[in-house]
Amino acid sequence: MPLPVSRAASRPRRRTLWLFLALVLGLLTLAAGCSTGTPYVSLGDSYVSGPLVPNQTPNPVGCLRSDHNYPHLSAGALALSLNDVSSAGGTDQLAAAITATAPRSTRS
């Protein structure tokens, strides 16, 4: 026959349960904040664009951008709307030019 648990012994269990519930509630709130279609813009050089990763996108020619690079994979996993402007050989000047010429609706 099991021994009854004293109130003092059950306090750590209750505290753990409350912490667990708070964590779950926090994660659910975070997931609700990342609604489908939230814009995600990816700027970067060849580390980001994935020039040797299969399924290169043809637009624009010469950027050597893969449709399986990190931005595409993370945007798909997080249900974000991706605007991938990474390019092999990209520089700060190129990123500034792309940002300056982007339509106003894509700028934040």
CNS distance restraints for C-alpha pairs under 8 A (distance, minus, plus):
assign (resid   5 and name CA) (resid   9 and name CA) 6.37 0.50 0.50
assign (resid   5 and name CA) (resid  10 and name CA) 6.68 0.50 0.50
assign (resid   6 and name CA) (resid  10 and name CA) 6.45 0.50 0.50
assign (resid   7 and name CA) (resid  11 and name CA) 6.48 0.50 0.50
assign (resid   8 and name CA) (resid  12 and name CA) 7.99 0.50 0.50
assign (resid   9 and name CA) (resid  13 and name CA) 7.75 0.50 0.50
assign (resid  10 and name CA) (resid  14 and name CA) 6.34 0.50 0.50
assign (resid  11 and name CA) (resid  15 and name CA) 6.11 0.50 0.50
assign (resid  12 and name CA) (resid  16 and name CA) 6.07 0.50 0.50
assign (resid  13 and name CA) (resid  17 and name CA) 6.13 0.50 0.50
assign (resid  14 and name CA) (resid  18 and name CA) 6.17 0.50 0.50
assign (resid  15 and name CA) (resid  19 and name CA) 6.17 0.50 0.50
assign (resid  16 and name CA) (resid  20 and name CA) 6.09 0.50 0.50
assign (resid  17 and name CA) (resid  21 and name CA) 6.16 0.50 0.50
assign (resid  18 and name CA) (resid  22 and name CA) 6.07 0.50 0.50
assign (resid  19 and name CA) (resid  23 and name CA) 6.16 0.50 0.50
assign (resid  20 and name CA) (resid  24 and name CA) 6.25 0.50 0.50
assign (resid  21 and name CA) (resid  25 and name CA) 6.10 0.50 0.50
assign (resid  22 and name CA) (resid  26 and name CA) 6.06 0.50 0.50
assign (resid  23 and name CA) (resid  27 and name CA) 6.20 0.50 0.50
assign (resid  24 and name CA) (resid  28 and name CA) 6.17 0.50 0.50
assign (resid  25 and name CA) (resid  29 and name CA) 6.15 0.50 0.50
assign (resid  26 and name CA) (resid  30 and name CA) 6.16 0.50 0.50
assign (resid  27 and name CA) (resid  31 and name CA) 6.11 0.50 0.50
assign (resid  28 and name CA) (resid  32 and name CA) 6.16 0.50 0.50
assign (resid  29 and name CA) (resid  33 and name CA) 6.32 0.50 0.50
assign (resid  30 and name CA) (resid  34 and name CA) 6.69 0.50 0.50
assign (resid  31 and name CA) (resid  35 and name CA) 7.46 0.50 0.50
assign (resid  34 and name CA) (resid  38 and name CA) 6.74 0.50 0.50
assign (resid  34 and name CA) (resid  78 and name CA) 7.46 0.50 0.50
assign (resid  34 and name CA) (resid  79 and name CA) 7.84 0.50 0.50
assign (resid  34 and name CA) (resid  80 and name CA) 7.83 0.50 0.50
assign (resid  35 and name CA) (resid  79 and name CA) 7.38 0.50 0.50
assign (resid  35 and name CA) (resid  80 and name CA) 7.72 0.50 0.50
assign (resid  36 and name CA) (resid  79 and name CA) 5.13 0.50 0.50
assign (resid  36 and name CA) (resid  80 and name CA) 5.77 0.50 0.50
assign (resid  36 and name CA) (resid  81 and name CA) 7.44 0.50 0.50
assign (resid  37 and name CA) (resid  79 and name CA) 6.54 0.50 0.50
assign (resid  37 and name CA) (resid  80 and name CA) 4.91 0.50 0.50
assign (resid  37 and name CA) (resid  81 and name CA) 4.62 0.50 0.50
assign (resid  38 and name CA) (resid  79 and name CA) 7.73 0.50 0.50
assign (resid  38 and name CA) (resid  80 and name CA) 5.00 0.50 0.50
assign (resid  38 and name CA) (resid  81 and name CA) 5.56 0.50 0.50
assign (resid  39 and name CA) (resid  80 and name CA) 5.93 0.50 0.50
assign (resid  39 and name CA) (resid  81 and name CA) 4.70 0.50 0.50
assign (resid  39 and name CA) (resid  82 and name CA) 6.09 0.50 0.50
assign (resid  39 and name CA) (resid  83 and name CA) 7.42 0.50 0.50
assign (resid  40 and name CA) (resid  75 and name CA) 7.20 0.50 0.50
assign (resid  40 and name CA) (resid  80 and name CA) 6.17 0.50 0.50
assign (resid  40 and name CA) (resid  81 and name CA) 5.79 0.50 0.50
assign (resid  40 and name CA) (resid  82 and name CA) 4.89 0.50 0.50
assign (resid  40 and name CA) (resid  83 and name CA) 6.15 0.50 0.50
assign (resid  41 and name CA) (resid  82 and name CA) 5.93 0.50 0.50
assign (resid  41 and name CA) (resid  83 and name CA) 4.71 0.50 0.50
assign (resid  41 and name CA) (resid  84 and name CA) 5.85 0.50 0.50
assign (resid  41 and name CA) (resid  85 and name CA) 7.34 0.50 0.50
assign (resid  42 and name CA) (resid  71 and name CA) 6.31 0.50 0.50
assign (resid  42 and name CA) (resid  82 and name CA) 7.48 0.50 0.50
assign (resid  42 and name CA) (resid  83 and name CA) 6.30 0.50 0.50
assign (resid  42 and name CA) (resid  84 and name CA) 4.78 0.50 0.50
assign (resid  42 and name CA) (resid  85 and name CA) 5.85 0.50 0.50
assign (resid  42 and name CA) (resid  86 and name CA) 6.12 0.50 0.50
assign (resid  43 and name CA) (resid  48 and name CA) 7.67 0.50 0.50
assign (resid  43 and name CA) (resid  84 and name CA) 6.77 0.50 0.50
assign (resid  43 and name CA) (resid  85 and name CA) 5.42 0.50 0.50
assign (resid  43 and name CA) (resid  86 and name CA) 4.67 0.50 0.50
assign (resid  43 and name CA) (resid  87 and name CA) 7.85 0.50 0.50
assign (resid  43 and name CA) (resid  95 and name CA) 6.58 0.50 0.50
assign (resid  44 and name CA) (resid  48 and name CA) 5.34 0.50 0.50
assign (resid  44 and name CA) (resid  49 and name CA) 6.79 0.50 0.50
assign (resid  44 and name CA) (resid  85 and name CA) 7.41 0.50 0.50
assign (resid  44 and name CA) (resid  86 and name CA) 4.51 0.50 0.50
assign (resid  44 and name CA) (resid  87 and name CA) 6.30 0.50 0.50
assign (resid  44 and name CA) (resid  88 and name CA) 7.93 0.50 0.50
assign (resid  44 and name CA) (resid  90 and name CA) 6.21 0.50 0.50
assign (resid  44 and name CA) (resid  91 and name CA) 7.76 0.50 0.50
assign (resid  44 and name CA) (resid  95 and name CA) 7.57 0.50 0.50
assign (resid  45 and name CA) (resid  49 and name CA) 6.15 0.50 0.50
assign (resid  45 and name CA) (resid  86 and name CA) 5.82 0.50 0.50
assign (resid  45 and name CA) (resid  87 and name CA) 5.13 0.50 0.50
assign (resid  45 and name CA) (resid  88 and name CA) 4.89 0.50 0.50
assign (resid  45 and name CA) (resid  89 and name CA) 5.50 0.50 0.50
assign (resid  45 and name CA) (resid  90 and name CA) 4.33 0.50 0.50
assign (resid  45 and name CA) (resid  91 and name CA) 6.81 0.50 0.50
assign (resid  46 and name CA) (resid  50 and name CA) 5.78 0.50 0.50
assign (resid  46 and name CA) (resid  51 and name CA) 6.15 0.50 0.50
assign (resid  46 and name CA) (resid  64 and name CA) 7.88 0.50 0.50
assign (resid  46 and name CA) (resid  86 and name CA) 7.50 0.50 0.50
assign (resid  46 and name CA) (resid  87 and name CA) 6.00 0.50 0.50
assign (resid  46 and name CA) (resid  88 and name CA) 3.84 0.50 0.50
assign (resid  46 and name CA) (resid  89 and name CA) 5.99 0.50 0.50
assign (resid  46 and name CA) (resid  90 and name CA) 7.02 0.50 0.50
assign (resid  47 and name CA) (resid  88 and name CA) 7.61 0.50 0.50
assign (resid  48 and name CA) (resid  69 and name CA) 6.68 0.50 0.50
assign (resid  48 and name CA) (resid  70 and name CA) 6.48 0.50 0.50
assign (resid  48 and name CA) (resid  71 and name CA) 7.32 0.50 0.50
assign (resid  48 and name CA) (resid  86 and name CA) 6.26 0.50 0.50
assign (resid  48 and name CA) (resid  87 and name CA) 7.64 0.50 0.50
assign (resid  49 and name CA) (resid  63 and name CA) 7.78 0.50 0.50
assign (resid  49 and name CA) (resid  64 and name CA) 6.72 0.50 0.50
assign (resid  49 and name CA) (resid  65 and name CA) 4.60 0.50 0.50
assign (resid  49 and name CA) (resid  66 and name CA) 6.14 0.50 0.50
assign (resid  49 and name CA) (resid  69 and name CA) 6.05 0.50 0.50
assign (resid  49 and name CA) (resid  70 and name CA) 7.82 0.50 0.50
assign (resid  49 and name CA) (resid  86 and name CA) 5.07 0.50 0.50
assign (resid  49 and name CA) (resid  87 and name CA) 5.40 0.50 0.50
assign (resid  49 and name CA) (resid  88 and name CA) 6.02 0.50 0.50
assign (resid  50 and name CA) (resid  64 and name CA) 7.05 0.50 0.50
assign (resid  50 and name CA) (resid  65 and name CA) 5.73 0.50 0.50
assign (resid  50 and name CA) (resid  66 and name CA) 5.43 0.50 0.50
assign (resid  50 and name CA) (resid  68 and name CA) 7.71 0.50 0.50
assign (resid  50 and name CA) (resid  69 and name CA) 5.29 0.50 0.50
assign (resid  50 and name CA) (resid  70 and name CA) 7.87 0.50 0.50
assign (resid  50 and name CA) (resid  88 and name CA) 7.63 0.50 0.50
assign (resid  51 and name CA) (resid  56 and name CA) 7.40 0.50 0.50
assign (resid  51 and name CA) (resid  63 and name CA) 7.98 0.50 0.50
assign (resid  51 and name CA) (resid  64 and name CA) 4.68 0.50 0.50
assign (resid  51 and name CA) (resid  65 and name CA) 5.65 0.50 0.50
assign (resid  51 and name CA) (resid  66 and name CA) 6.39 0.50 0.50
assign (resid  51 and name CA) (resid  88 and name CA) 6.47 0.50 0.50
assign (resid  52 and name CA) (resid  64 and name CA) 7.92 0.50 0.50
assign (resid  52 and name CA) (resid  66 and name CA) 7.88 0.50 0.50
assign (resid  53 and name CA) (resid  66 and name CA) 5.86 0.50 0.50
assign (resid  53 and name CA) (resid  68 and name CA) 6.78 0.50 0.50
assign (resid  53 and name CA) (resid  69 and name CA) 6.98 0.50 0.50
assign (resid  54 and name CA) (resid  66 and name CA) 6.38 0.50 0.50
assign (resid  54 and name CA) (resid  67 and name CA) 7.82 0.50 0.50
assign (resid  54 and name CA) (resid  68 and name CA) 7.12 0.50 0.50
assign (resid  55 and name CA) (resid  66 and name CA) 5.55 0.50 0.50
assign (resid  55 and name CA) (resid  67 and name CA) 5.89 0.50 0.50
assign (resid  55 and name CA) (resid  68 and name CA) 6.99 0.50 0.50
assign (resid  56 and name CA) (resid  64 and name CA) 6.25 0.50 0.50
assign (resid  56 and name CA) (resid  65 and name CA) 5.46 0.50 0.50
assign (resid  56 and name CA) (resid  66 and name CA) 4.18 0.50 0.50
assign (resid  56 and name CA) (resid  67 and name CA) 6.16 0.50 0.50
assign (resid  57 and name CA) (resid  64 and name CA) 7.20 0.50 0.50
assign (resid  57 and name CA) (resid  65 and name CA) 5.66 0.50 0.50
assign (resid  57 and name CA) (resid  66 and name CA) 5.64 0.50 0.50
assign (resid  57 and name CA) (resid  67 and name CA) 6.21 0.50 0.50
assign (resid  58 and name CA) (resid  62 and name CA) 7.96 0.50 0.50
assign (resid  58 and name CA) (resid  64 and name CA) 7.99 0.50 0.50
assign (resid  58 and name CA) (resid  65 and name CA) 7.97 0.50 0.50
assign (resid  59 and name CA) (resid  63 and name CA) 7.75 0.50 0.50
assign (resid  62 and name CA) (resid  88 and name CA) 7.99 0.50 0.50
assign (resid  63 and name CA) (resid  86 and name CA) 7.56 0.50 0.50
assign (resid  63 and name CA) (resid  87 and name CA) 4.53 0.50 0.50
assign (resid  63 and name CA) (resid  88 and name CA) 5.38 0.50 0.50
assign (resid  63 and name CA) (resid  89 and name CA) 7.79 0.50 0.50
assign (resid  64 and name CA) (resid  87 and name CA) 6.40 0.50 0.50
assign (resid  64 and name CA) (resid  88 and name CA) 5.76 0.50 0.50
assign (resid  65 and name CA) (resid  69 and name CA) 7.55 0.50 0.50
assign (resid  65 and name CA) (resid  86 and name CA) 6.91 0.50 0.50
assign (resid  65 and name CA) (resid  87 and name CA) 6.14 0.50 0.50
assign (resid  65 and name CA) (resid  88 and name CA) 7.12 0.50 0.50
assign (resid  67 and name CA) (resid  72 and name CA) 6.06 0.50 0.50
assign (resid  68 and name CA) (resid  72 and name CA) 5.77 0.50 0.50
assign (resid  68 and name CA) (resid  73 and name CA) 6.11 0.50 0.50
assign (resid  69 and name CA) (resid  73 and name CA) 6.28 0.50 0.50
assign (resid  70 and name CA) (resid  74 and name CA) 5.95 0.50 0.50
assign (resid  71 and name CA) (resid  75 and name CA) 5.87 0.50 0.50
assign (resid  71 and name CA) (resid  82 and name CA) 7.50 0.50 0.50
assign (resid  71 and name CA) (resid  84 and name CA) 6.94 0.50 0.50
assign (resid  72 and name CA) (resid  76 and name CA) 6.06 0.50 0.50
assign (resid  72 and name CA) (resid  82 and name CA) 7.11 0.50 0.50
assign (resid  72 and name CA) (resid  84 and name CA) 7.74 0.50 0.50
assign (resid  73 and name CA) (resid  77 and name CA) 6.18 0.50 0.50
assign (resid  74 and name CA) (resid  78 and name CA) 6.06 0.50 0.50
assign (resid  75 and name CA) (resid  79 and name CA) 5.67 0.50 0.50
assign (resid  75 and name CA) (resid  80 and name CA) 4.75 0.50 0.50
assign (resid  75 and name CA) (resid  81 and name CA) 6.71 0.50 0.50
assign (resid  75 and name CA) (resid  82 and name CA) 6.10 0.50 0.50
assign (resid  76 and name CA) (resid  80 and name CA) 6.46 0.50 0.50
assign (resid  85 and name CA) (resid  98 and name CA) 7.71 0.50 0.50
assign (resid  86 and name CA) (resid  90 and name CA) 7.04 0.50 0.50
assign (resid  90 and name CA) (resid  94 and name CA) 6.06 0.50 0.50
assign (resid  90 and name CA) (resid  95 and name CA) 7.12 0.50 0.50
assign (resid  91 and name CA) (resid  95 and name CA) 6.29 0.50 0.50
assign (resid  92 and name CA) (resid  96 and name CA) 6.15 0.50 0.50
assign (resid  93 and name CA) (resid  97 and name CA) 6.14 0.50 0.50
assign (resid  94 and name CA) (resid  98 and name CA) 6.13 0.50 0.50
assign (resid  95 and name CA) (resid  99 and name CA) 6.13 0.50 0.50
assign (resid  96 and name CA) (resid 100 and name CA) 6.01 0.50 0.50
assign (resid  97 and name CA) (resid 101 and name CA) 6.19 0.50 0.50
assign (resid  98 and name CA) (resid 102 and name CA) 6.04 0.50 0.50
assign (resid  99 and name CA) (resid 107 and name CA) 7.60 0.50 0.50
assign (resid 102 and name CA) (resid 106 and name CA) 6.59 0.50 0.50
assign (resid 102 and name CA) (resid 107 and name CA) 7.01 0.50 0.50
assign (resid 103 and name CA) (resid 107 and name CA) 7.01 0.50 0.50
